Amino acid sequence: MPKKILVAVDMGKLSEQLVDYGHSVASRLDVEVSFLHVLPHPTVWKGFEKWIPEGALKQAKESAEKKIRYYIRKAEEKFPDLPGHEHKIIFAEGNPSEEIIKTAKEGDYNLVILGYRGTSTIEGMIVGSTASNVTRYAHCSVLIFRPGFDVF
């Protein structure tokens, strides 16, 4: 039985449903849940610096945090929390697969929940590459969320 759940949120179309699902699972199992969002590492933008506004990464982080907090509030309305249940929001920079795996291991999470597919054009071509890598290399169990097949 998991004691700590990590939900990887990419801010795509499924993010709100994914937060709902992760919150629901954590509430029903009475376990700690954290939500992780991975921002691209600044080296991804190498050569494009002059076109990227100063503070863009900070702004992206703030925007993602607002959205995740909003999704959590909505999930709490649908699935009332158990007393003392807290949510943690974590940010990382780098490759999504690597950062999810690293955060799960370092945070001693027992279960990772993530969407079946990312939102970027490249990820759209390589369907589920992040999900596939996390499933293959994570030290713990991984649950792939697909809308329409909710168990909880």
Phi and psi in radians as a Rosetta constraint file:
Dihedral C 1 N 2 CA 2 C 2 CIRCULARHARMONIC -1.161 0.35
Dihedral N 2 CA 2 C 2 N 3 CIRCULARHARMONIC 2.589 0.35
Dihedral C 2 N 3 CA 3 C 3 CIRCULARHARMONIC -1.938 0.35
Dihedral N 3 CA 3 C 3 N 4 CIRCULARHARMONIC -0.438 0.35
Dihedral C 3 N 4 CA 4 C 4 CIRCULARHARMONIC -2.410 0.35
Dihedral N 4 CA 4 C 4 N 5 CIRCULARHARMONIC 2.299 0.35
Dihedral C 4 N 5 CA 5 C 5 CIRCULARHARMONIC -2.045 0.35
Dihedral N 5 CA 5 C 5 N 6 CIRCULARHARMONIC 2.371 0.35
Dihedral C 5 N 6 CA 6 C 6 CIRCULARHARMONIC -1.974 0.35
Dihedral N 6 CA 6 C 6 N 7 CIRCULARHARMONIC 2.130 0.35
Dihedral C 6 N 7 CA 7 C 7 CIRCULARHARMONIC -1.884 0.35
Dihedral N 7 CA 7 C 7 N 8 CIRCULARHARMONIC 2.074 0.35
Dihedral C 7 N 8 CA 8 C 8 CIRCULARHARMONIC -1.571 0.35
Dihedral N 8 CA 8 C 8 N 9 CIRCULARHARMONIC 2.070 0.35
Dihedral C 8 N 9 CA 9 C 9 CIRCULARHARMONIC -1.988 0.35
Dihedral N 9 CA 9 C 9 N 10 CIRCULARHARMONIC 2.129 0.35
Dihedral C 9 N 10 CA 10 C 10 CIRCULARHARMONIC -1.747 0.35
Dihedral N 10 CA 10 C 10 N 11 CIRCULARHARMONIC 0.059 0.35
Dihedral C 10 N 11 CA 11 C 11 CIRCULARHARMONIC 1.181 0.35
Dihedral N 11 CA 11 C 11 N 12 CIRCULARHARMONIC 0.386 0.35
Dihedral C 11 N 12 CA 12 C 12 CIRCULARHARMONIC -1.558 0.35
Dihedral N 12 CA 12 C 12 N 13 CIRCULARHARMONIC -2.909 0.35
Dihedral C 12 N 13 CA 13 C 13 CIRCULARHARMONIC -1.057 0.35
Dihedral N 13 CA 13 C 13 N 14 CIRCULARHARMONIC -0.534 0.35
Dihedral C 13 N 14 CA 14 C 14 CIRCULARHARMONIC -1.566 0.35
Dihedral N 14 CA 14 C 14 N 15 CIRCULARHARMONIC -0.028 0.35
Dihedral C 14 N 15 CA 15 C 15 CIRCULARHARMONIC -1.003 0.35
Dihedral N 15 CA 15 C 15 N 16 CIRCULARHARMONIC -0.793 0.35
Dihedral C 15 N 16 CA 16 C 16 CIRCULARHARMONIC -1.100 0.35
Dihedral N 16 CA 16 C 16 N 17 CIRCULARHARMONIC -0.771 0.35
Dihedral C 16 N 17 CA 17 C 17 CIRCULARHARMONIC -1.135 0.35
Dihedral N 17 CA 17 C 17 N 18 CIRCULARHARMONIC -0.640 0.35
Dihedral C 17 N 18 CA 18 C 18 CIRCULARHARMONIC -1.148 0.35
Dihedral N 18 CA 18 C 18 N 19 CIRCULARHARMONIC -0.751 0.35
Dihedral C 18 N 19 CA 19 C 19 CIRCULARHARMONIC -1.107 0.35
Dihedral N 19 CA 19 C 19 N 20 CIRCULARHARMONIC -0.768 0.35
Dihedral C 19 N 20 CA 20 C 20 CIRCULARHARMONIC -0.946 0.35
Dihedral N 20 CA 20 C 20 N 21 CIRCULARHARMONIC -0.861 0.35
Dihedral C 20 N 21 CA 21 C 21 CIRCULARHARMONIC -1.110 0.35
Dihedral N 21 CA 21 C 21 N 22 CIRCULARHARMONIC -0.845 0.35
Dihedral C 21 N 22 CA 22 C 22 CIRCULARHARMONIC -1.059 0.35
Dihedral N 22 CA 22 C 22 N 23 CIRCULARHARMONIC -0.724 0.35
Dihedral C 22 N 23 CA 23 C 23 CIRCULARHARMONIC -1.124 0.35
Dihedral N 23 CA 23 C 23 N 24 CIRCULARHARMONIC -0.757 0.35
Dihedral C 23 N 24 CA 24 C 24 CIRCULARHARMONIC -1.074 0.35
Dihedral N 24 CA 24 C 24 N 25 CIRCULARHARMONIC -0.820 0.35
Dihedral C 24 N 25 CA 25 C 25 CIRCULARHARMONIC -1.068 0.35
Dihedral N 25 CA 25 C 25 N 26 CIRCULARHARMONIC -0.825 0.35
Dihedral C 25 N 26 CA 26 C 26 CIRCULARHARMONIC -1.094 0.35
Dihedral N 26 CA 26 C 26 N 27 CIRCULARHARMONIC -0.728 0.35
Dihedral C 26 N 27 CA 27 C 27 CIRCULARHARMONIC -1.129 0.35
Dihedral N 27 CA 27 C 27 N 28 CIRCULARHARMONIC -0.760 0.35
Dihedral C 27 N 28 CA 28 C 28 CIRCULARHARMONIC -1.204 0.35
Dihedral N 28 CA 28 C 28 N 29 CIRCULARHARMONIC -0.551 0.35
Dihedral C 28 N 29 CA 29 C 29 CIRCULARHARMONIC -1.604 0.35
Dihedral N 29 CA 29 C 29 N 30 CIRCULARHARMONIC -0.095 0.35
Dihedral C 29 N 30 CA 30 C 30 CIRCULARHARMONIC 0.967 0.35
Dihedral N 30 CA 30 C 30 N 31 CIRCULARHARMONIC 0.926 0.35
Dihedral C 30 N 31 CA 31 C 31 CIRCULARHARMONIC -2.204 0.35
Dihedral N 31 CA 31 C 31 N 32 CIRCULARHARMONIC 2.877 0.35
Dihedral C 31 N 32 CA 32 C 32 CIRCULARHARMONIC -1.259 0.35
Dihedral N 32 CA 32 C 32 N 33 CIRCULARHARMONIC 2.474 0.35
Dihedral C 32 N 33 CA 33 C 33 CIRCULARHARMONIC -2.302 0.35
Dihedral N 33 CA 33 C 33 N 34 CIRCULARHARMONIC 2.411 0.35
Dihedral C 33 N 34 CA 34 C 34 CIRCULARHARMONIC -2.193 0.35
Dihedral N 34 CA 34 C 34 N 35 CIRCULARHARMONIC 2.575 0.35
Dihedral C 34 N 35 CA 35 C 35 CIRCULARHARMONIC -1.982 0.35
Dihedral N 35 CA 35 C 35 N 36 CIRCULARHARMONIC 2.201 0.35
Dihedral C 35 N 36 CA 36 C 36 CIRCULARHARMONIC -1.961 0.35
Dihedral N 36 CA 36 C 36 N 37 CIRCULARHARMONIC 2.324 0.35
Dihedral C 36 N 37 CA 37 C 37 CIRCULARHARMONIC -2.179 0.35
Dihedral N 37 CA 37 C 37 N 38 CIRCULARHARMONIC 2.257 0.35
Dihedral C 37 N 38 CA 38 C 38 CIRCULARHARMONIC -1.802 0.35
Dihedral N 38 CA 38 C 38 N 39 CIRCULARHARMONIC 2.134 0.35
Dihedral C 38 N 39 CA 39 C 39 CIRCULARHARMONIC -1.626 0.35
Dihedral N 39 CA 39 C 39 N 40 CIRCULARHARMONIC 2.620 0.35
Dihedral C 39 N 40 CA 40 C 40 CIRCULARHARMONIC -1.122 0.35
Dihedral N 40 CA 40 C 40 N 41 CIRCULARHARMONIC 2.469 0.35
Dihedral C 40 N 41 CA 41 C 41 CIRCULARHARMONIC -1.200 0.35
Dihedral N 41 CA 41 C 41 N 42 CIRCULARHARMONIC 2.480 0.35
Dihedral C 41 N 42 CA 42 C 42 CIRCULARHARMONIC -0.923 0.35
Dihedral N 42 CA 42 C 42 N 43 CIRCULARHARMONIC -0.468 0.35
Dihedral C 42 N 43 CA 43 C 43 CIRCULARHARMONIC -1.180 0.35
Dihedral N 43 CA 43 C 43 N 44 CIRCULARHARMONIC -0.322 0.35
Dihedral C 43 N 44 CA 44 C 44 CIRCULARHARMONIC -1.076 0.35
Dihedral N 44 CA 44 C 44 N 45 CIRCULARHARMONIC -0.550 0.35
Dihedral C 44 N 45 CA 45 C 45 CIRCULARHARMONIC -1.591 0.35
Dihedral N 45 CA 45 C 45 N 46 CIRCULARHARMONIC 0.124 0.35
Dihedral C 45 N 46 CA 46 C 46 CIRCULARHARMONIC -0.880 0.35
Dihedral N 46 CA 46 C 46 N 47 CIRCULARHARMONIC 2.205 0.35
Dihedral C 46 N 47 CA 47 C 47 CIRCULARHARMONIC 1.643 0.35
Dihedral N 47 CA 47 C 47 N 48 CIRCULARHARMONIC -0.272 0.35
Dihedral C 47 N 48 CA 48 C 48 CIRCULARHARMONIC -1.913 0.35
Dihedral N 48 CA 48 C 48 N 49 CIRCULARHARMONIC 0.125 0.35
Dihedral C 48 N 49 CA 49 C 49 CIRCULARHARMONIC -0.927 0.35
Dihedral N 49 CA 49 C 49 N 50 CIRCULARHARMONIC -0.686 0.35
Dihedral C 49 N 50 CA 50 C 50 CIRCULARHARMONIC -1.194 0.35
Dihedral N 50 CA 50 C 50 N 51 CIRCULARHARMONIC -0.322 0.35
Dihedral C 50 N 51 CA 51 C 51 CIRCULARHARMONIC -1.671 0.35
Dihedral N 51 CA 51 C 51 N 52 CIRCULARHARMONIC -0.193 0.35
Dihedral C 51 N 52 CA 52 C 52 CIRCULARHARMONIC -1.677 0.35
Dihedral N 52 CA 52 C 52 N 53 CIRCULARHARMONIC 2.132 0.35
Dihedral C 52 N 53 CA 53 C 53 CIRCULARHARMONIC -1.068 0.35
Dihedral N 53 CA 53 C 53 N 54 CIRCULARHARMONIC 2.543 0.35
Dihedral C 53 N 54 CA 54 C 54 CIRCULARHARMONIC -1.062 0.35
Dihedral N 54 CA 54 C 54 N 55 CIRCULARHARMONIC 2.377 0.35
Dihedral C 54 N 55 CA 55 C 55 CIRCULARHARMONIC 1.448 0.35
Dihedral N 55 CA 55 C 55 N 56 CIRCULARHARMONIC 0.163 0.35
Dihedral C 55 N 56 CA 56 C 56 CIRCULARHARMONIC -1.095 0.35
Dihedral N 56 CA 56 C 56 N 57 CIRCULARHARMONIC -0.688 0.35
Dihedral C 56 N 57 CA 57 C 57 CIRCULARHARMONIC -1.150 0.35
Dihedral N 57 CA 57 C 57 N 58 CIRCULARHARMONIC -0.743 0.35
Dihedral C 57 N 58 CA 58 C 58 CIRCULARHARMONIC -1.092 0.35
Dihedral N 58 CA 58 C 58 N 59 CIRCULARHARMONIC -0.732 0.35
Dihedral C 58 N 59 CA 59 C 59 CIRCULARHARMONIC -1.131 0.35
Dihedral N 59 CA 59 C 59 N 60 CIRCULARHARMONIC -0.712 0.35
Dihedral C 59 N 60 CA 60 C 60 CIRCULARHARMONIC -1.101 0.35
Dihedral N 60 CA 60 C 60 N 61 CIRCULARHARMONIC -0.712 0.35
Dihedral C 60 N 61 CA 61 C 61 CIRCULARHARMONIC -1.125 0.35
Dihedral N 61 CA 61 C 61 N 62 CIRCULARHARMONIC -0.795 0.35
Dihedral C 61 N 62 CA 62 C 62 CIRCULARHARMONIC -1.096 0.35
Dihedral N 62 CA 62 C 62 N 63 CIRCULARHARMONIC -0.728 0.35
Dihedral C 62 N 63 CA 63 C 63 CIRCULARHARMONIC -1.114 0.35
Dihedral N 63 CA 63 C 63 N 64 CIRCULARHARMONIC -0.784 0.35
Dihedral C 63 N 64 CA 64 C 64 CIRCULARHARMONIC -1.099 0.35
Dihedral N 64 CA 64 C 64 N 65 CIRCULARHARMONIC -0.721 0.35
Dihedral C 64 N 65 CA 65 C 65 CIRCULARHARMONIC -1.113 0.35
Dihedral N 65 CA 65 C 65 N 66 CIRCULARHARMONIC -0.723 0.35
Dihedral C 65 N 66 CA 66 C 66 CIRCULARHARMONIC -1.055 0.35
Dihedral N 66 CA 66 C 66 N 67 CIRCULARHARMONIC -0.809 0.35
Dihedral C 66 N 67 CA 67 C 67 CIRCULARHARMONIC -1.106 0.35
Dihedral N 67 CA 67 C 67 N 68 CIRCULARHARMONIC -0.787 0.35
Dihedral C 67 N 68 CA 68 C 68 CIRCULARHARMONIC -1.096 0.35
Dihedral N 68 CA 68 C 68 N 69 CIRCULARHARMONIC -0.762 0.35
Dihedral C 68 N 69 CA 69 C 69 CIRCULARHARMONIC -1.061 0.35
Dihedral N 69 CA 69 C 69 N 70 CIRCULARHARMONIC -0.686 0.35
Dihedral C 69 N 70 CA 70 C 70 CIRCULARHARMONIC -1.106 0.35
Dihedral N 70 CA 70 C 70 N 71 CIRCULARHARMONIC -0.804 0.35
Dihedral C 70 N 71 CA 71 C 71 CIRCULARHARMONIC -1.079 0.35
Dihedral N 71 CA 71 C 71 N 72 CIRCULARHARMONIC -0.682 0.35
Dihedral C 71 N 72 CA 72 C 72 CIRCULARHARMONIC -1.118 0.35
Dihedral N 72 CA 72 C 72 N 73 CIRCULARHARMONIC -0.778 0.35
Dihedral C 72 N 73 CA 73 C 73 CIRCULARHARMONIC -1.024 0.35
Dihedral N 73 CA 73 C 73 N 74 CIRCULARHARMONIC -0.770 0.35
Dihedral C 73 N 74 CA 74 C 74 CIRCULARHARMONIC -1.116 0.35
Dihedral N 74 CA 74 C 74 N 75 CIRCULARHARMONIC -0.697 0.35
Dihedral C 74 N 75 CA 75 C 75 CIRCULARHARMONIC -1.130 0.35
Dihedral N 75 CA 75 C 75 N 76 CIRCULARHARMONIC -0.672 0.35
Dihedral C 75 N 76 CA 76 C 76 CIRCULARHARMONIC -1.111 0.35
Dihedral N 76 CA 76 C 76 N 77 CIRCULARHARMONIC -0.575 0.35
Dihedral C 76 N 77 CA 77 C 77 CIRCULARHARMONIC -1.186 0.35
Dihedral N 77 CA 77 C 77 N 78 CIRCULARHARMONIC -0.687 0.35
Dihedral C 77 N 78 CA 78 C 78 CIRCULARHARMONIC -1.317 0.35
Dihedral N 78 CA 78 C 78 N 79 CIRCULARHARMONIC -0.696 0.35
Dihedral C 78 N 79 CA 79 C 79 CIRCULARHARMONIC -2.205 0.35
Dihedral N 79 CA 79 C 79 N 80 CIRCULARHARMONIC 1.545 0.35
Dihedral C 79 N 80 CA 80 C 80 CIRCULARHARMONIC -0.949 0.35
Dihedral N 80 CA 80 C 80 N 81 CIRCULARHARMONIC 2.386 0.35
Dihedral C 80 N 81 CA 81 C 81 CIRCULARHARMONIC -1.184 0.35
Dihedral N 81 CA 81 C 81 N 82 CIRCULARHARMONIC 2.678 0.35
Dihedral C 81 N 82 CA 82 C 82 CIRCULARHARMONIC -1.377 0.35
Dihedral N 82 CA 82 C 82 N 83 CIRCULARHARMONIC 2.682 0.35
Dihedral C 82 N 83 CA 83 C 83 CIRCULARHARMONIC -0.977 0.35
Dihedral N 83 CA 83 C 83 N 84 CIRCULARHARMONIC 2.368 0.35
Dihedral C 83 N 84 CA 84 C 84 CIRCULARHARMONIC 1.372 0.35
Dihedral N 84 CA 84 C 84 N 85 CIRCULARHARMONIC 0.048 0.35
Dihedral C 84 N 85 CA 85 C 85 CIRCULARHARMONIC -1.294 0.35
Dihedral N 85 CA 85 C 85 N 86 CIRCULARHARMONIC 2.159 0.35
Dihedral C 85 N 86 CA 86 C 86 CIRCULARHARMONIC -2.083 0.35
Dihedral N 86 CA 86 C 86 N 87 CIRCULARHARMONIC 2.744 0.35
Dihedral C 86 N 87 CA 87 C 87 CIRCULARHARMONIC -2.091 0.35
Dihedral N 87 CA 87 C 87 N 88 CIRCULARHARMONIC 2.439 0.35
Dihedral C 87 N 88 CA 88 C 88 CIRCULARHARMONIC -2.034 0.35
Dihedral N 88 CA 88 C 88 N 89 CIRCULARHARMONIC 2.430 0.35
Dihedral C 88 N 89 CA 89 C 89 CIRCULARHARMONIC -1.946 0.35
Dihedral N 89 CA 89 C 89 N 90 CIRCULARHARMONIC 2.205 0.35
Dihedral C 89 N 90 CA 90 C 90 CIRCULARHARMONIC -2.072 0.35
Dihedral N 90 CA 90 C 90 N 91 CIRCULARHARMONIC 2.452 0.35
Dihedral C 90 N 91 CA 91 C 91 CIRCULARHARMONIC -2.094 0.35
Dihedral N 91 CA 91 C 91 N 92 CIRCULARHARMONIC 2.515 0.35
Dihedral C 91 N 92 CA 92 C 92 CIRCULARHARMONIC -2.426 0.35
Dihedral N 92 CA 92 C 92 N 93 CIRCULARHARMONIC 2.802 0.35
Dihedral C 92 N 93 CA 93 C 93 CIRCULARHARMONIC -2.107 0.35
Dihedral N 93 CA 93 C 93 N 94 CIRCULARHARMONIC 2.379 0.35
Dihedral C 93 N 94 CA 94 C 94 CIRCULARHARMONIC 2.404 0.35
Dihedral N 94 CA 94 C 94 N 95 CIRCULARHARMONIC -2.707 0.35
Dihedral C 94 N 95 CA 95 C 95 CIRCULARHARMONIC -1.309 0.35
Dihedral N 95 CA 95 C 95 N 96 CIRCULARHARMONIC 2.187 0.35
Dihedral C 95 N 96 CA 96 C 96 CIRCULARHARMONIC -0.935 0.35
Dihedral N 96 CA 96 C 96 N 97 CIRCULARHARMONIC -0.831 0.35
Dihedral C 96 N 97 CA 97 C 97 CIRCULARHARMONIC -1.023 0.35
Dihedral N 97 CA 97 C 97 N 98 CIRCULARHARMONIC -0.878 0.35
Dihedral C 97 N 98 CA 98 C 98 CIRCULARHARMONIC -1.097 0.35
Dihedral N 98 CA 98 C 98 N 99 CIRCULARHARMONIC -0.734 0.35
Dihedral C 98 N 99 CA 99 C 99 CIRCULARHARMONIC -1.228 0.35
Dihedral N 99 CA 99 C 99 N 100 CIRCULARHARMONIC -0.637 0.35
Dihedral C 99 N 100 CA 100 C 100 CIRCULARHARMONIC -1.125 0.35
Dihedral N 100 CA 100 C 100 N 101 CIRCULARHARMONIC -0.828 0.35
Dihedral C 100 N 101 CA 101 C 101 CIRCULARHARMONIC -1.074 0.35
Dihedral N 101 CA 101 C 101 N 102 CIRCULARHARMONIC -0.809 0.35
Dihedral C 101 N 102 CA 102 C 102 CIRCULARHARMONIC -1.101 0.35
Dihedral N 102 CA 102 C 102 N 103 CIRCULARHARMONIC -0.818 0.35
Dihedral C 102 N 103 CA 103 C 103 CIRCULARHARMONIC -1.100 0.35
Dihedral N 103 CA 103 C 103 N 104 CIRCULARHARMONIC -0.724 0.35
Dihedral C 103 N 104 CA 104 C 104 CIRCULARHARMONIC -1.077 0.35
Dihedral N 104 CA 104 C 104 N 105 CIRCULARHARMONIC -0.762 0.35
Dihedral C 104 N 105 CA 105 C 105 CIRCULARHARMONIC -1.227 0.35
Dihedral N 105 CA 105 C 105 N 106 CIRCULARHARMONIC -0.858 0.35
Dihedral C 105 N 106 CA 106 C 106 CIRCULARHARMONIC -1.151 0.35
Dihedral N 106 CA 106 C 106 N 107 CIRCULARHARMONIC -0.561 0.35
Dihedral C 106 N 107 CA 107 C 107 CIRCULARHARMONIC -1.536 0.35
Dihedral N 107 CA 107 C 107 N 108 CIRCULARHARMONIC 0.019 0.35
Dihedral C 107 N 108 CA 108 C 108 CIRCULARHARMONIC 0.994 0.35
Dihedral N 108 CA 108 C 108 N 109 CIRCULARHARMONIC 0.767 0.35
Dihedral C 108 N 109 CA 109 C 109 CIRCULARHARMONIC -1.401 0.35
Dihedral N 109 CA 109 C 109 N 110 CIRCULARHARMONIC 2.550 0.35
Dihedral C 109 N 110 CA 110 C 110 CIRCULARHARMONIC -1.733 0.35
Dihedral N 110 CA 110 C 110 N 111 CIRCULARHARMONIC -0.277 0.35
Dihedral C 110 N 111 CA 111 C 111 CIRCULARHARMONIC -2.594 0.35
Dihedral N 111 CA 111 C 111 N 112 CIRCULARHARMONIC 2.344 0.35
Dihedral C 111 N 112 CA 112 C 112 CIRCULARHARMONIC -1.974 0.35
Dihedral N 112 CA 112 C 112 N 113 CIRCULARHARMONIC 2.319 0.35
Dihedral C 112 N 113 CA 113 C 113 CIRCULARHARMONIC -2.052 0.35
Dihedral N 113 CA 113 C 113 N 114 CIRCULARHARMONIC 2.256 0.35
Dihedral C 113 N 114 CA 114 C 114 CIRCULARHARMONIC -2.567 0.35
Dihedral N 114 CA 114 C 114 N 115 CIRCULARHARMONIC 2.837 0.35
Dihedral C 114 N 115 CA 115 C 115 CIRCULARHARMONIC -1.246 0.35
Dihedral N 115 CA 115 C 115 N 116 CIRCULARHARMONIC 2.750 0.35
Dihedral C 115 N 116 CA 116 C 116 CIRCULARHARMONIC -1.300 0.35
Dihedral N 116 CA 116 C 116 N 117 CIRCULARHARMONIC -0.223 0.35
Dihedral C 116 N 117 CA 117 C 117 CIRCULARHARMONIC -2.776 0.35
Dihedral N 117 CA 117 C 117 N 118 CIRCULARHARMONIC 2.482 0.35
Dihedral C 117 N 118 CA 118 C 118 CIRCULARHARMONIC -1.436 0.35
Dihedral N 118 CA 118 C 118 N 119 CIRCULARHARMONIC -3.069 0.35
Dihedral C 118 N 119 CA 119 C 119 CIRCULARHARMONIC -1.957 0.35
Dihedral N 119 CA 119 C 119 N 120 CIRCULARHARMONIC -0.229 0.35
Dihedral C 119 N 120 CA 120 C 120 CIRCULARHARMONIC -1.334 0.35
Dihedral N 120 CA 120 C 120 N 121 CIRCULARHARMONIC 2.814 0.35
Dihedral C 120 N 121 CA 121 C 121 CIRCULARHARMONIC -1.059 0.35
Dihedral N 121 CA 121 C 121 N 122 CIRCULARHARMONIC -0.766 0.35
Dihedral C 121 N 122 CA 122 C 122 CIRCULARHARMONIC -1.109 0.35
Dihedral N 122 CA 122 C 122 N 123 CIRCULARHARMONIC -0.787 0.35
Dihedral C 122 N 123 CA 123 C 123 CIRCULARHARMONIC -1.126 0.35
Dihedral N 123 CA 123 C 123 N 124 CIRCULARHARMONIC -0.551 0.35
Dihedral C 123 N 124 CA 124 C 124 CIRCULARHARMONIC -1.088 0.35
Dihedral N 124 CA 124 C 124 N 125 CIRCULARHARMONIC -0.608 0.35
Dihedral C 124 N 125 CA 125 C 125 CIRCULARHARMONIC -1.324 0.35
Dihedral N 125 CA 125 C 125 N 126 CIRCULARHARMONIC -0.638 0.35
Dihedral C 125 N 126 CA 126 C 126 CIRCULARHARMONIC -1.849 0.35
Dihedral N 126 CA 126 C 126 N 127 CIRCULARHARMONIC 1.318 0.35
Dihedral C 126 N 127 CA 127 C 127 CIRCULARHARMONIC -0.940 0.35
Dihedral N 127 CA 127 C 127 N 128 CIRCULARHARMONIC 2.132 0.35
Dihedral C 127 N 128 CA 128 C 128 CIRCULARHARMONIC 1.205 0.35
Dihedral N 128 CA 128 C 128 N 129 CIRCULARHARMONIC 0.472 0.35
Dihedral C 128 N 129 CA 129 C 129 CIRCULARHARMONIC -1.085 0.35
Dihedral N 129 CA 129 C 129 N 130 CIRCULARHARMONIC -0.692 0.35
Dihedral C 129 N 130 CA 130 C 130 CIRCULARHARMONIC -1.140 0.35
Dihedral N 130 CA 130 C 130 N 131 CIRCULARHARMONIC -0.852 0.35
Dihedral C 130 N 131 CA 131 C 131 CIRCULARHARMONIC -1.031 0.35
Dihedral N 131 CA 131 C 131 N 132 CIRCULARHARMONIC -0.741 0.35
Dihedral C 131 N 132 CA 132 C 132 CIRCULARHARMONIC -1.098 0.35
Dihedral N 132 CA 132 C 132 N 133 CIRCULARHARMONIC -0.817 0.35
Dihedral C 132 N 133 CA 133 C 133 CIRCULARHARMONIC -1.142 0.35
Dihedral N 133 CA 133 C 133 N 134 CIRCULARHARMONIC -0.749 0.35
Dihedral C 133 N 134 CA 134 C 134 CIRCULARHARMONIC -1.113 0.35
Dihedral N 134 CA 134 C 134 N 135 CIRCULARHARMONIC -0.768 0.35
Dihedral C 134 N 135 CA 135 C 135 CIRCULARHARMONIC -1.046 0.35
Dihedral N 135 CA 135 C 135 N 136 CIRCULARHARMONIC -0.716 0.35
Dihedral C 135 N 136 CA 136 C 136 CIRCULARHARMONIC -1.271 0.35
Dihedral N 136 CA 136 C 136 N 137 CIRCULARHARMONIC -0.697 0.35
Dihedral C 136 N 137 CA 137 C 137 CIRCULARHARMONIC -1.944 0.35
Dihedral N 137 CA 137 C 137 N 138 CIRCULARHARMONIC -0.120 0.35
Dihedral C 137 N 138 CA 138 C 138 CIRCULARHARMONIC -1.186 0.35
Dihedral N 138 CA 138 C 138 N 139 CIRCULARHARMONIC 2.604 0.35
Dihedral C 138 N 139 CA 139 C 139 CIRCULARHARMONIC -1.386 0.35
Dihedral N 139 CA 139 C 139 N 140 CIRCULARHARMONIC -0.198 0.35
Dihedral C 139 N 140 CA 140 C 140 CIRCULARHARMONIC -2.178 0.35
Dihedral N 140 CA 140 C 140 N 141 CIRCULARHARMONIC -3.119 0.35
Dihedral C 140 N 141 CA 141 C 141 CIRCULARHARMONIC -1.198 0.35
Dihedral N 141 CA 141 C 141 N 142 CIRCULARHARMONIC 2.600 0.35
Dihedral C 141 N 142 CA 142 C 142 CIRCULARHARMONIC -2.260 0.35
Dihedral N 142 CA 142 C 142 N 143 CIRCULARHARMONIC 2.281 0.35
Dihedral C 142 N 143 CA 143 C 143 CIRCULARHARMONIC -1.962 0.35
Dihedral N 143 CA 143 C 143 N 144 CIRCULARHARMONIC 2.148 0.35
Dihedral C 143 N 144 CA 144 C 144 CIRCULARHARMONIC -1.665 0.35
Dihedral N 144 CA 144 C 144 N 145 CIRCULARHARMONIC 2.081 0.35
Dihedral C 144 N 145 CA 145 C 145 CIRCULARHARMONIC -1.481 0.35
Dihedral N 145 CA 145 C 145 N 146 CIRCULARHARMONIC 2.258 0.35
Dihedral C 145 N 146 CA 146 C 146 CIRCULARHARMONIC -2.226 0.35
Dihedral N 146 CA 146 C 146 N 147 CIRCULARHARMONIC 2.144 0.35
Dihedral C 146 N 147 CA 147 C 147 CIRCULARHARMONIC -1.094 0.35
Dihedral N 147 CA 147 C 147 N 148 CIRCULARHARMONIC 2.539 0.35
Dihedral C 147 N 148 CA 148 C 148 CIRCULARHARMONIC 1.636 0.35
Dihedral N 148 CA 148 C 148 N 149 CIRCULARHARMONIC -0.188 0.35
Dihedral C 148 N 149 CA 149 C 149 CIRCULARHARMONIC -2.129 0.35
Dihedral N 149 CA 149 C 149 N 150 CIRCULARHARMONIC 0.659 0.35
Dihedral C 149 N 150 CA 150 C 150 CIRCULARHARMONIC -1.133 0.35
Dihedral N 150 CA 150 C 150 N 151 CIRCULARHARMONIC 2.368 0.35
Dihedral C 150 N 151 CA 151 C 151 CIRCULARHARMONIC -1.723 0.35
Dihedral N 151 CA 151 C 151 N 152 CIRCULARHARMONIC -0.611 0.35
